[in-house]
Amino acid sequence: MTLHLFNTYSGKKEPFEPANPNRVTMYVCGPTVYSYAHIGNARPPVVFDVLFRVLREQYGGDAVVYARNFTDIDDKIIRASQESGDPIRVITEKFADIYRDDMAALGTLTPTKEPRATEHIPEMQDLVSALLKHGHAYAEQNHVLFSVRSFDGYGRLSKLPQDDIIAGARVEVAPYKRDPADFVLWKPSADDEPGWGAPEGWGVSGRGRPGWHLECSAMIRAGLGDTIDIHGGGQDLRFPHHENEIAQSCCAHDTGDVPLARYWLHNGFLNMGKDKMSKSLGNIVTPHELLETWQGEVLRFALLSAHYRQPLEWTDTLLEQSKRQLDRFYRVLSDLSDLPDVTVALPGAVLTALQDDLNTPEAISALHALRDRAVSAAGPDQVQANAELLTAGRLMGLFLSEPEIWFKGAGAGGGLADEVIEALLKERTTARQAKNYARADEIRDELAAANIIFEDGAAGTTWRRG
């Protein structure tokens, strides 16, 4: 089956055909690194990591170029620096490293490219110069702005009529805008803010810095080319961010009709109760916090439990269910761990589900069927079924732990640290040898309350988290 993806731009599911199968390009909007990402911010990297894996499987690992950026110049970053007293570079490096570590804990592969906005200021300035040259931008009060009415295609991604967009932008209109919907390409910087000198001929003076929308267009152009195969991100970026990216990228060319991306993909919101999770609402939980209690694979499984385009309600119940399902898989993998390793083709049911617009719920259902077959089979059939289960799971970024390590990882409700468990078991052994059965029973009950399962054997006591 050919890979099919729902293209937000066309509004329908389409067969995926890269412009060049030897260089498949994908760009996903990354974080603004001034604070911890929340778990809703983790949905795009996990979803598009699955797509990255599927594309690599289909076209070859070296053929897929996946870029995910870091926005490291932004008003929020400047404000965080002013409030904390830390240099901007210290803040952005710190939170970029935390983001990388947290996403790696969720099983995401490192993107091929991780461009930083501050590394592409010349490319951003070139883009602004081209827009001024072609009459799509103008300078006003030391700002350079994009003229939305100059681009007839504005609104096609978001499916909003241009007049409606402009009417909706009339609240608190900045005095330097000729039209309410115009957006900033370049803005002035104060003396205590980072900034760069503008090229001659722009009609602005002093130091300035890029607008957020400009950054992604320039980084895409510099690292991937004028037109990429896939542009992804959260549903909240569809308008205005991605709409503005399209406008400025298309209009920077002489013809004005060079598309920025051939396929646009957007994942749905993560909700806390009835509300979208967002920092502005204060209803967030971060992967960094969750990883203190839950294994990263549990978070990944939870994020993949719903179709990526649908909303997903984030609850403790979802995490507990995801942990239980993964435990069932790992118990089977543990029971079959002595089987020989063999190389097998990807199971058709899992691959077909993922090729159908990344239908991860259907793929997970197929994984359960593979697990049941691995349990019920015997001999060579069981070897084959076990290998297929591992191969399919790993395509989804699952089953990456050894079962023994998995069952000693953090589980539902957190639990005791490994070293505490080991110390308690050692104390229990000593107590039993001293015939202090009351203390041995106290330790047994304490471990049971912490959901620790242990077994005494000839080689000593083994344990795992329940």
HELIX and SHEET records of a PDB file:
HELIX    1   1 ILE A   39  ALA A   42  5                                   4    
HELIX    2   2 ARG A   43  TYR A   59  1                                  17    
HELIX    3   3 GLY A   61  ALA A   63  5                                   3    
HELIX    4   4 ASP A   75  SER A   84  1                                  10    
HELIX    5   5 ILE A   88  ALA A  105  1                                  18    
HELIX    6   6 ALA A  117  HIS A  120  5                                   4    
HELIX    7   7 ILE A  121  LYS A  133  1                                  13    
HELIX    8   8 VAL A  148  SER A  150  5                                   3    
HELIX    9   9 GLN A  162  GLY A  168  1                                   7    
HELIX   10  10 TRP A  212  GLY A  223  1                                  12    
HELIX   11  11 GLN A  235  LEU A  237  5                                   3    
HELIX   12  12 ARG A  238  HIS A  242  3                                   5    
HELIX   13  13 GLU A  243  CYS A  251  1                                   9    
HELIX   14  14 PRO A  287  LEU A  290  1                                   4    
HELIX   15  15 GLY A  296  LEU A  303  1                                   8    
HELIX   16  16 ASP A  316  ASP A  335  1                                  20    
HELIX   17  17 GLY A  348  GLN A  355  1                                   8    
HELIX   18  18 THR A  360  SER A  376  1                                  17    
HELIX   19  19 PRO A  380  LEU A  395  1                                  16    
HELIX   20  20 PRO A  403  TRP A  406  1                                   4    
HELIX   21  21 ASP A  418  GLN A  433  1                                  16    
HELIX   22  22 TYR A  437  ALA A  449  1                                  13    
SHEET    1   A 2 HIS A   4  ASN A   7  0                                        
SHEET    2   A 2 LYS A  12  PRO A  15 -1                                        
SHEET    1   B 4 VAL A  64  ARG A  68  0                                        
SHEET    2   B 4 VAL A  24  VAL A  28  1                                        
SHEET    3   B 4 ILE A 228  GLY A 234  1                                        
SHEET    4   B 4 ALA A 261  ASN A 267  1                                        
SHEET    1   C 5 ALA A 137  GLU A 140  0                                        
SHEET    2   C 5 HIS A 143  PHE A 146 -1                                        
SHEET    3   C 5 PHE A 183  PRO A 188 -1                                        
SHEET    4   C 5 ARG A 207  PRO A 210 -1                                        
SHEET    5   C 5 TRP A 196  GLY A 197 -1                                        
SHEET    1   D 3 ASP A 275  LYS A 276  0                                        
SHEET    2   D 3 LEU A 270  MET A 272 -1                                        
SHEET    3   D 3 LEU A 312  GLU A 313  1                                        
SHEET    1   E 2 ILE A 452  GLY A 457  0                                        
SHEET    2   E 2 GLY A 460  ARG A 465 -1                                        
END                                                                             
